């Protein structure tokens, strides 16, 4: 399968390929295998790609996961989130704005 461009079409797809796929969809609609209000073939392909990507990224043991790029490490040293929501010390009566945000 080729890579997709910004319009959702296959980058290596020719006009003859698109015509052949559209004819196939028309035959499937006529035969009752697809509803009459089915999405265009490009939208169906994009939806299938998104579902496949979600499955691959969710399963660490998926056979295709090895082909995904490794996650980038940012190097940011963020504190654990539980410290962001810590209440001010007991001796203070004023609430600082940093604790509210």
C-alpha positions in Angstrom: 0.0 0.0 0.0 1.4 3.4 -0.9 1.5 6.5 1.3 -1.4 8.9 1.4 -1.1 12.6 0.4 -3.0 15.4 2.2 -6.2 14.7 0.2 -6.4 11.2 1.5 -5.6 9.6 -1.9 -2.9 7.2 -2.4 0.2 9.0 -3.6 1.0 6.2 -6.1 -2.6 5.8 -7.3 -3.3 6.5 -10.9 -6.6 7.8 -12.3 -7.3 4.3 -13.7 -6.9 2.8 -10.2 -9.4 5.3 -8.8 -11.9 4.6 -11.6 -11.5 0.9 -11.1 -12.2 1.2 -7.3 -15.2 3.5 -8.0 -16.7 0.9 -10.4 -16.2 -1.8 -7.8 -18.1 0.3 -5.2 -20.9 0.9 -7.7 -21.2 -2.8 -8.3 -21.1 -3.6 -4.6 -24.0 -1.0 -4.1 -26.0 -2.5 -6.9 -25.5 -6.0 -5.5 -26.7 -5.0 -2.1 -23.3 -5.4 -0.4 -23.0 -1.7 0.4 -25.8 0.7 1.4 -26.7 3.4 -1.2 -25.5 6.1 1.1 -22.0 4.5 1.6 -19.0 6.8 1.9 -16.7 7.4 -1.1 -13.9 4.9 -1.5 -11.3 7.5 -0.3 -13.2 8.1 2.9 -13.5 4.3 3.5 -9.8 3.9 3.0 -9.0 6.7 5.4 -11.3 5.2 8.1 -9.7 1.8 7.6 -6.2 3.3 7.9 -7.1 5.2 11.1 -8.6 2.0 12.7 -5.5 0.0 11.8 -3.2 2.7 13.2 -5.2 2.8 16.5 -4.9 -1.0 16.8 -1.2 -1.0 16.1 -0.4 1.8 18.6 -2.6 0.3 21.3 -1.1 -3.2 21.1 2.6 -3.3 22.1 2.9 -6.9 20.6 1.3 -6.1 17.2 3.4 -7.5 14.4 3.4 -4.1 12.5 4.4 -2.0 15.5 8.1 -2.5 14.6 7.6 -0.3 11.6 6.4 2.7 13.6 9.0 5.3 14.5 10.2 5.2 18.1 8.6 7.8 20.4 10.7 11.0 20.8 12.1 11.8 24.2 11.7 15.5 25.1 14.1 15.6 28.0 11.7 17.8 29.9 11.8 17.3 33.7 8.2 17.7 34.6 7.2 17.1 38.2 4.7 14.4 39.0 1.1 15.7 38.6 0.1 15.0 42.2 2.5 17.8 43.4 0.8 20.3 41.1 -2.4 20.0 43.1 -0.9 20.0 46.6 -2.6 22.4 49.0 -0.5 25.2 50.6 1.2 24.7 53.9 -1.1 24.8 57.0 0.6 28.0 58.5 -0.3 30.1 55.5 -3.7 31.9 55.3 -3.2 33.4 51.8 -3.9 31.2 48.8 -1.2 31.7 46.1 -2.3 32.0 42.5 0.1 29.2 41.5 -2.0 26.7 43.5 -5.3 27.8 41.8 -4.0 27.5 38.3 
